[in-house]
């Protein structure tokens, strides 16, 4: 661990307020703390319902936290930013250049082909479309997605095909921090092996990774350490 982590979580808590139930608050996370350096892969452990995916969504800014701080050291200038208090504009910029996220499901865009969906993060950082599509094809080749279907929108793809598009989109721009939420859950053994290799390559290149992996084989292959999360005690409604 370096003295200057790229990501540091300090006393993070998250509670969900049920406005339809008289404002009852459901605690999910409390006093979560860890530091993550470049080249580390922190795997989140714990049973279903413990809040692992919630934590990833907090780190990415999809959920507002109830307390605590999420500090990101921007590699481009060393500036430390609190993701819990930055502007939406700055958060969007960090997602484009610094903070990557691969969810369990692909957000399908109507009438946009799979290869264009994968290429879009590259064009967003200034890569010309022709070059972006070439790199998208190379990554989709590696992920064994048939060239016969790449020009089609992925709405009709199988779950495994959609997830390979999702992974390619999330990994095509190398970013200093990568959040992975069950990226291999719907993949066969052949494609799990490809994704393991891609994650290992990203980590060896200096990416700091926080991930959830249902498959023990994947978890054991990519983790440098783990962080255990247990379900919180909740009062009956």
N, C-alpha and C positions, 0 to 999 in steps of 0.2 A: 504494500500500500504506500503510495506517495504521500508526502506531507501536504500536497495540494490536490485534494480530490477533485474530480471533474463534476461529481454529483454528490451532494450531501443533504440528507433528510434529517430535520431536527424536530423532535416532539410532534410529529404530524398526527392529527386526529381527524376523523371524518364521521359525521352523524347525518343520517337522513331524516328530514322532518316530513311527517305525514300530514299534509294540510287537510286531507279529507277525514282525518282521525283526530281532530282537535289539536293539531300541532304536535302530536307525540313524536319524540325523537328516538331513532333507532341507532345506537352506537355500533359502528362497524370497525373502526380503527382507533387506537389510542396510543399515544407516545411512541410512535414508530420512529426509529433512529438508525441510520446507517450511513457509511461513507463509501464511495466507489471511485476507484482510480482507473485511469486508462488501461485497457488491456485486461480488465477483470470481467467475469460473467457471474453475476449474483443471481442465483436461482431462488425463487420464492417457494417455500414449502408450506404445507398445511392442508387441512381437509377442505373439501368443498364448502363454500359459505364462509370461509374465514376472512375474506376480504382481499384476496390476492389481486383479482382483476380490478377491484375498486382502487387499490393502491396504484396500479399501473395507470388507470385513468386520471388519478390525481396528479401523478408525475407528468402526464402529457397535457394536463390542463383541461381535460373534458369535464372533470368534477372540481368544483370549488372545495377547498379544504375547510374544515371547521376550526382548525388551529394548527400552529406550527409553521415551519418554513421548508421550502424546497430550493436549495441553492445550486445553481448551475454555473460552472466556470466556463465562460465562452473561450474556446481555444484561440480564436482569431486575435483576441486582444487581452485575454486573461481577466476580463471583467467578470465579477461574480454577480449574478442576477438572481433575485428571489422570484421563482416562477409563480408564487402565490400572489404577487402584488404588481407584476408588470402589466403593461397595456396589452389589449388584444392584438394590436398591430405588431408589437414586438414579439409576442408569442407566436403569431403566424410566421414571422420572419425566422424565428428559431426553429420552428418545425420544418421550414423549407431547407435550412442549411445545417442545423446542429442536432436536432432532436427527432429521431425516427421512431416509428411505431408500426408494428404489424399485429393486427387484431385477429380474432378467430374467423372473421367473416369479411368477404370482399364487398365493398360498397359499389354496386353495379351502376354504371352510368349508361342510360339508354342511348343506343345508336352510336356508341363509341367503341371501337374495336379493342380487343385485349391488348394488342401491341401498343396502341395509342395510350391506353390506361397506364401501362408500364412505363412508357416513355415520358409521360407528363411531368414527373418530378425533375427530370433532367432539363426539359425545356423551361421549367420554372426558375432554374438557376442559370439560364442563358445558353444552354447547349442547343445548337441548331437542330431542327426537327429531323432532318435526314440522318444526322449522326446519332441522335437520341433513339430513333427507330432501329438503327443498326445495333446499338448496344442493347436495346430491349430484346431484339431477336436473339442475340448471343446468350443473354441470360435465360430466355425462355427455352433455347436449345438445351442449355445445361439442365434445366428443370424438366426436360422431356415433354414439353407442351407441343403438340403437333403443329407444324407450320400450316396445315390445311385449315385450321380453325382460328388462327390468330387474328385474321381480318374480321372476325365476327365479334359482336358484343357478347360478353361472357354470361349473360343472363341464363342461357340454356345449357351452360357447361355443367359437368358434374361437380360435386362438392370438392373433390380433390383437384380438379382442373382449376376451379375458381381460386382455391387456396394457393396454388402455384402462381397464378397471376398476382394474387395479393402479396405473396412473399417477394416476387420479382419487383413489384412496385415499391415495396418497403425497403428493399436492399439496393436498388439500382444507383442511388446517390449515397456514397460513403458518408456517414455522419458520425460525429464523436460519441453520441449517446444513442443507444438503440433499446427500445422497449418491445418485448416479444410476448404476446399472450397466446399460448398454445398454438404456435405456428405449424406444428406437424400433426395436429390432431386428426386430420382427415386424409393423411398421406399414406401410401403404401411404403414398404420397406425400402424399395429402390430410391424413391424420392425423399424419404426421411434421411437417407445417407447423404444425398446431395445437399439438403438443408443443413445437416450437421457440418458438412465441409464448409459451406458458405458462412455459417456462424463462427466457426473456428478461424477462418481467414479474416473475418472482420475483427475478431478479438486480437489476433496476432498483429493486425495493422494498427492497433491502439484504441479500438472502439470499446467503450464501457457499456456493458449490456446488463439489463435487468430482465429476467424472463420467467415465465411459467411454462412448465413442460410436464404434461401428463405422462409421457412415455419415459420410463426410467432409463432406457438405453440412451435416449437423447440427452436427458438431464446429466447422466454420468459422463457423457462425452464432451459436454460444453462447459460445465460448471467449474469455476475456480473456488467458489464457496457458496454456502446457502444461508438463507435467512428464514427463520420459522415464524409463521403467523398462525395464531390459534383463535378460534371464534370467541367473541366477547360474550359475557353473560348479559342476557337481555331480559328485561321484566316482561311478564305477560301483559298483553294489551287488556 
